[in-house]
Every structure is written in C-alpha cells, then in structure tokens.
Amino acid sequence: MKQFRYILSFAIILAFATACQKEHFTDGGVRTGKLNMNVYDFLKSRPFEFDTIVWILDKTGLADAVKQNNVTFFAPRDLSVVNYLKRIGGAKLDTVNVDTLRKAMSKYIFPGRKVWRDSIPLEKSPEGGMLITSLNGYQMYLDTWRDAYNGIPNAGPIFIRIWDPHGFTANPIRRFDPISKWPELQNKYNPWVNSGIITSNLEATNGVVHAVAGTHTFNFPY
C-alpha cells in the first residue's frame, strides 16, 4: 500500500510537469518563449498542429517568406484549414487553387518587422488598434483586449486579435476612425473575420510567432 502511494505521488508529479510544459504553448497567450529555430522549423517541429500549414507554405512558395529575418507570422492551426474547407463546401485541400491559397496565407505573414503583443494598442485606446500591411500588400488590423481576473474587469492578461477589415458589411473604413463610436456595435458585421490569438510572443531566431486559435477559419471568409 505504501509503495502504491509512492507510485501514485510520482504519477501526479509527472502529470503536473507535463501539463506545465504544454501550458507554455497553449494557455491563452500570456506566456512567452524563445525558440531555438526559425519560424518555419518551429512549425515543422509541431506536425500535429501545423503540418497542413507547412504543406500550404511549401505548395505556395511562401516557405522562404517565413524563413527571412524580421518576420512576424500569425500561425493558423491545421484545424483552421479544416474549418475553411468545410466553409467552401467540403473541398479537398489539394483541389483549392494555389493562387487562392497563396493570397490567403499571405494575410498572416508580416515581413520586415517584429510585432510584439505589447506594441499593439488596446481596443479602448484612441488609436483603436493598428492597421498593418501583410506580405501581399493586403491590409489587416490588429488590436488587443484585456480579460477580467477574479471578476475584476480589465485586470487579467492581454490578448491579441487579428481582423480582416474588409469583412465589415457596413462601411469598413468607419471601423478605424478614432472619432467614431465602435461601428461593430452599430452596424452588422461578420464574426468570421476576426480571431483571437491563444499564444503570443514566441520568439524565433528570425522573427515572432503568434498562434491563432483553432476556432479560427483560414482566410477569414465572410
């Protein structure tokens, strides 16, 4: 019986240690970490989450874009691609036009700059977030929001959101006008065009990785 208690205690400690290791990547964006590899190699090192993303990067010729220096990649999960394929009628990935995939993946790649979570304005700031130009010249929008903690508003960790501004159905330009009230509260918009970041500020040797939530739909369809 005594030996059983020792075994049980060891199993609990081992499970806790494993959970802590996993938490470093999946716990909602409050942890940071240094990766001893570039962005592309990091994605390849986690095939259970990013092997489809790596396939798209290779297929579209964008692998080199996430290997260059000073790149920020908002990494969608494989599940995001599954959501996308369901959204377009259950098509198989290898039947989707390569140019379509290239344009879609380019929305997540921001060359020439490292975008850290703390550099993105909070949604309640006068700036109301920030517009940022992706690899293909497509303008995306980033903002941050602070969660509650123990029931106290705005006392918790800060999370990033990434938006496709062209998804707003009523004059999307108003969304970024700091003197207007938040138009998404007044005008109909499509919730498919934004997604939260579950883990941010992963520092690769050549840039920054922010992992997009698996509930996201690849390409921000609307």
C-alpha positions in Angstrom: 0.0 0.0 0.0 2.9 2.3 0.9 4.6 1.6 -2.4 1.3 2.3 -4.2 1.2 5.7 -2.6 4.7 6.5 -3.8 3.8 5.4 -7.3 0.7 7.5 -7.2 2.5 10.6 -6.0 5.2 10.2 -8.7 2.5 9.9 -11.3 0.8 13.1 -10.1 4.1 15.0 -10.1 4.9 13.7 -13.6 1.4 14.7 -14.9 1.8 18.2 -13.4 5.2 18.6 -15.0 3.9 17.6 -18.4 0.9 19.9 -18.1 3.3 22.8 -17.3 5.3 22.1 -20.4 2.2 22.0 -22.6 0.9 25.2 -20.9 3.9 27.1 -22.3 2.3 26.9 -25.8 -1.5 26.6 -25.2 -2.5 28.6 -22.2 -4.3 31.6 -23.8 -1.5 33.8 -24.8 0.0 35.0 -21.6 3.3 33.1 -21.8 6.3 33.9 -23.9 9.2 31.7 -25.0 12.4 31.7 -27.0 12.5 29.1 -29.9 16.0 27.9 -30.9 14.9 27.7 -34.5 13.4 29.8 -37.2 9.7 30.2 -37.8 9.4 27.6 -40.5 11.4 25.0 -38.5 9.2 25.6 -35.5 6.1 24.9 -37.5 7.7 21.7 -38.8 8.6 20.7 -35.3 4.9 20.6 -34.3 3.3 18.5 -37.1 0.2 17.6 -35.0 -0.7 21.3 -35.1 0.9 22.8 -38.2 1.7 20.1 -40.8 -1.1 21.3 -43.1 0.2 24.9 -42.7 3.7 23.8 -43.7 2.2 22.0 -46.7 0.5 25.2 -47.8 3.7 27.2 -47.3 5.6 24.8 -49.4 2.9 24.4 -52.1 2.5 28.2 -52.5 6.2 29.1 -52.4 5.8 31.0 -49.2 8.1 28.9 -47.0 11.0 31.3 -47.7 8.9 34.2 -46.5 8.7 32.8 -43.0 12.4 31.9 -43.1 13.5 35.5 -43.7 14.7 37.8 -40.9 12.4 40.1 -39.0 9.2 38.4 -39.9 6.0 38.1 -37.9 3.8 35.1 -38.5 0.3 34.8 -37.1 0.2 31.0 -37.4 -3.2 29.4 -38.1 -3.7 25.9 -36.9 -4.4 22.9 -39.1 -8.0 22.9 -37.7 -8.4 26.4 -39.2 -7.9 24.9 -42.6 -10.4 22.2 -41.9 -12.9 24.9 -40.9 -12.1 26.7 -44.2 -12.6 23.5 -46.3 -16.0 23.0 -44.6 -16.9 26.6 -45.3 -16.3 26.2 -49.0 -18.4 23.1 -49.4 -16.1 20.3 -48.2 -13.5 20.6 -50.9 -10.2 18.8 -50.6 -7.2 20.9 -49.9 -5.2 19.8 -53.0 -8.1 20.9 -55.2 -8.0 24.5 -54.0 -6.4 26.9 -56.4 -2.7 27.5 -55.5 -3.1 31.3 -56.1 -6.1 31.3 -53.7 -4.0 29.6 -51.0 -1.1 31.9 -51.6 -3.3 35.0 -51.2 -4.9 33.6 -48.1 -1.7 32.6 -46.4 -0.1 35.9 -47.2 -2.6 37.6 -44.8 -0.8 36.0 -41.9 2.8 36.9 -42.8 4.2 40.4 -42.0 7.7 40.9 -43.4 10.3 43.3 -42.2 9.1 43.9 -38.7 8.6 42.1 -35.4 5.2 42.7 -33.9 5.1 42.1 -30.2 1.9 41.9 -28.2 2.8 44.9 -26.1 3.3 47.1 -29.2 -0.3 46.7 -30.3 -2.7 49.3 -28.9 -5.6 48.2 -26.7 -9.0 48.5 -28.4 -10.1 51.2 -25.9 -7.1 53.4 -26.7 -7.6 56.4 -29.0 -5.8 54.6 -31.8 -8.2 51.7 -31.6 -5.7 49.2 -32.6 -3.5 49.3 -35.7 -3.6 48.6 -39.4 -0.7 46.6 -40.7 0.3 45.5 -44.2 0.8 41.8 -44.9 3.1 40.2 -47.4 0.9 40.7 -50.4 0.1 44.3 -49.6 -3.3 43.4 -48.0 -4.1 45.5 -45.0 -5.0 43.6 -41.8 -6.0 45.0 -38.4 -4.6 44.2 -35.0 -5.9 45.1 -31.6 -5.6 43.8 -28.1 -8.0 43.4 -25.2 -7.6 42.7 -21.5 -9.5 39.9 -19.9 -11.1 40.0 -16.4 -9.3 38.5 -13.4 -11.2 37.1 -10.4 -14.3 39.1 -11.6 -12.3 42.3 -11.8 -12.7 43.9 -15.3 -9.5 44.7 -17.3 -7.3 43.1 -14.6 -6.3 39.9 -16.5 -3.9 39.1 -19.2 -3.8 40.9 -22.6 -4.8 39.0 -25.7 -4.3 39.9 -29.4 -7.0 39.8 -32.0 -6.3 39.8 -35.8 -9.0 41.1 -38.1 -9.7 41.2 -41.9 -11.1 44.7 -42.1 -12.8 44.0 -45.4 -15.2 41.7 -43.7 -17.3 44.6 -42.3 -20.5 44.9 -44.2 -21.3 48.5 -43.4 -18.6 51.0 -44.5 -15.5 49.2 -43.1 -13.5 52.5 -43.1 -15.5 53.7 -40.1 -14.1 50.8 -38.1 -10.7 52.6 -37.9 -12.0 56.1 -37.4 -10.9 57.0 -33.9 -13.6 59.7 -33.6 -16.5 57.4 -34.3 -18.1 55.0 -31.8 -17.2 51.4 -32.4 -19.2 50.7 -35.6 -19.3 47.0 -35.0 -21.6 47.8 -32.1 -23.8 49.8 -34.5 -23.5 48.1 -37.9 -23.9 44.5 -38.8 -20.5 42.7 -39.3 -19.5 39.2 -39.8 -17.8 37.5 -36.8 -15.8 35.2 -39.1 -13.4 38.0 -40.0 -11.7 38.2 -36.6 -9.8 35.7 -34.5 -8.1 35.6 -31.1 -4.5 34.6 -30.5 -4.1 31.9 -27.9 -0.3 32.1 -27.6 1.7 35.2 -28.4 5.3 36.4 -28.4 7.0 33.2 -29.3 10.5 34.4 -30.3 12.0 32.5 -33.2 15.6 33.1 -34.4 14.3 35.1 -37.3 11.1 36.7 -36.0 7.9 36.3 -33.9 5.2 33.7 -33.9 1.6 34.3 -32.6 -0.5 31.2 -32.6 -4.1 31.7 -33.8 -7.0 29.9 -32.1 -8.1 26.7 -33.6 -11.7 28.0 -33.8 -10.5 30.4 -36.5 -11.4 29.8 -40.1 -8.4 30.1 -42.5 -8.6 33.1 -44.9 -11.2 35.0 -42.8 -14.1 34.1 -45.1 -17.3 36.2 -44.9 
